[in-house]
């Protein structure tokens, strides 16, 4: 009997993997591409594509977990080399995963060639997201309280300064009035007394 195998590039879509990074669990979705390179070895080792997918699940998920856990730095997992410089970041991580997966496939010798690996999505797990959002809200509330407190202090300072300046202006004005009255009195005391009497009568 003849057993046929697909020569085309085949897909591998991994399930969400929960991996601890910096004390928090992240959810990682990845995909890969592979093909059968040695049909006879492939049939002997894994029989069919389902068997190969199961073996790929074990190998790829294991390598992804090892590499990301070993990094233990969320920025190095998310950011690319353009941000972090050559030899660092997500591109390096993906290349390391691809190389290590191919190495383990070579050791397993299942007649498979590993062609490509990419990370589709990285996110905190739902439980961690709630915790992170709560931390962000608490942090923002703290900052807003500090701003309000600073604003209240500044308002008090401005109010105090305005009150002080108003008193100074009033004192200067009263002193000026006294000086003017003093000059008027010294220039013609009788006329000054006469106008004061008129003011009193009018009142």
C-alpha positions in Angstrom: 0.0 0.0 0.0 1.1 3.6 -0.7 0.9 6.2 2.1 0.8 9.8 0.9 2.2 12.7 2.8 1.7 16.4 2.1 4.7 18.2 0.6 3.4 21.6 1.3 4.3 23.9 4.2 2.0 23.0 7.2 0.7 25.1 10.0 1.1 24.8 13.7 -1.1 27.1 15.9 -0.3 26.8 19.6 -2.8 27.2 22.4 -2.4 30.1 24.9 0.5 29.4 27.2 0.6 31.0 30.6 4.2 31.8 31.5 5.5 33.6 34.6 7.5 36.8 33.9 8.6 39.3 36.6 6.4 37.6 39.1 3.2 37.9 36.9 1.7 35.5 34.5 1.5 36.4 30.8 -0.5 34.7 28.1 1.5 33.9 24.9 -0.1 32.9 21.6 2.3 31.7 18.8 2.2 30.1 15.4 4.8 28.1 13.4 5.3 26.6 9.9 6.9 23.3 9.2 7.1 20.6 6.6 7.8 16.9 6.2 11.4 16.6 5.1 11.9 12.8 5.4 8.7 10.9 4.8 10.0 7.4 5.8 11.5 8.7 9.1 8.3 10.8 9.6 6.1 7.7 9.2 8.3 5.5 11.4 8.5 8.1 14.2 5.1 9.9 14.3 3.0 8.0 11.7 0.9 11.0 10.6 0.4 14.8 10.9 -1.6 14.4 14.1 1.3 12.6 15.7 3.7 15.3 14.4 1.4 18.1 15.8 1.4 16.5 19.2 5.2 16.2 19.2 5.5 19.8 18.0 3.2 20.9 20.8 5.5 19.4 23.4 8.7 20.7 21.8 7.6 24.3 20.8 5.7 25.0 24.0 8.6 23.7 26.1 11.1 25.9 24.2 8.9 29.0 24.4 8.4 28.5 28.1 12.1 28.0 28.7 13.2 31.0 26.7 10.6 33.5 28.1 11.1 32.3 31.6 14.8 32.5 31.2 14.5 36.1 30.0 12.3 37.1 32.9 12.0 40.6 31.5 8.8 41.7 30.0 10.4 44.5 28.0 12.8 42.1 26.3 9.9 39.8 25.4 7.7 42.7 24.0 10.1 45.4 22.6 12.0 44.9 19.3 15.7 45.5 18.6 15.0 49.0 17.3 14.0 50.0 20.8 16.6 48.0 22.7 19.5 47.8 20.3 21.0 45.0 18.3 21.1 41.5 19.8 18.2 42.2 22.2 14.4 42.1 22.4 11.7 40.2 20.6 13.5 39.5 17.4 16.4 37.8 19.3 13.9 35.9 21.4 12.1 34.6 18.3 15.3 33.6 16.6 16.5 31.8 19.7 13.2 29.9 20.0 13.4 28.9 16.3 17.0 27.7 16.6 16.3 25.7 19.8 13.1 24.1 18.3 15.0 23.0 15.2 17.8 21.6 17.5 15.3 19.6 19.5 13.6 18.4 16.3 17.0 17.3 15.0 17.6 15.4 18.2 14.2 13.8 18.1 14.7 12.9 14.4 11.1 12.8 13.3 11.7 13.8 9.7 10.4 17.4 10.1 12.0 20.7 9.0 11.1 23.7 11.1 10.6 26.7 8.9 9.2 29.7 10.9 8.0 30.7 14.3 6.2 33.9 15.3 4.5 35.3 18.4 1.0 36.5 17.6 0.0 38.0 20.9 1.4 38.7 24.4 -0.8 39.8 27.2 -1.3 39.5 30.9 -3.7 36.8 31.9 -7.2 38.0 32.8 -6.6 37.8 36.5 -3.3 39.6 36.3 -4.8 42.3 34.0 -7.4 43.1 36.7 -4.6 43.4 39.3 -2.5 45.6 36.9 -5.4 47.9 36.2 -6.1 48.2 39.9 -2.5 49.1 40.5 -2.6 51.7 37.7 -5.8 53.2 39.1 -4.4 53.4 42.6 -1.2 55.0 41.3 -3.2 57.6 39.2 -5.4 58.3 42.2 -2.4 58.9 44.4 -0.9 61.2 41.8 -4.2 63.2 41.4 -4.4 63.5 45.2 -0.8 64.9 45.3 -1.7 67.4 42.6 -4.9 68.4 44.4 -2.9 68.8 47.7 -0.2 70.9 45.9 -3.0 73.0 44.3 -4.6 73.6 47.6 -1.3 74.7 49.1 -0.6 77.0 46.2 -4.1 78.5 46.4 -3.5 79.2 50.1 -0.1 80.8 49.3 -1.7 82.9 46.6 -4.6 83.9 48.8 -2.3 84.8 51.7 0.0 86.8 49.4 -3.0 88.6 47.8 -4.3 89.5 51.3 -0.9 90.8 52.4 -0.5 92.9 49.2 -4.1 94.3 49.7 -3.2 95.3 53.2 0.0 97.0 52.0 -1.9 98.9 49.3 -4.6 100.0 51.7 -2.0 101.1 54.3 -0.2 103.1 51.6 -3.4 104.7 50.4 -4.4 105.7 53.9 -1.0 107.1 54.5 -1.2 109.1 51.3 -4.7 110.4 52.4 -3.2 111.5 55.7 -0.3 113.2 54.0 -2.7 115.1 51.6 -4.9 116.1 54.5 -1.8 117.1 56.5 -0.6 119.3 53.6 -4.1 120.9 53.3 -4.3 121.6 57.0 -0.8 123.2 57.1 -1.5 125.3 54.0 -4.8 126.9 55.3 -6.0 125.6 58.7 -9.1 127.8 58.7 -10.3 126.6 55.3 -9.6 123.0 56.2 -11.7 123.3 59.4 -14.4 125.0 57.4 -14.6 122.2 54.8 -14.6 119.5 57.5 -17.5 121.4 59.1 -19.4 121.4 55.8 -18.8 117.7 55.4 -20.1 117.1 59.0 -23.2 119.2 58.2 -23.9 117.4 55.0 -23.6 114.1 56.8 
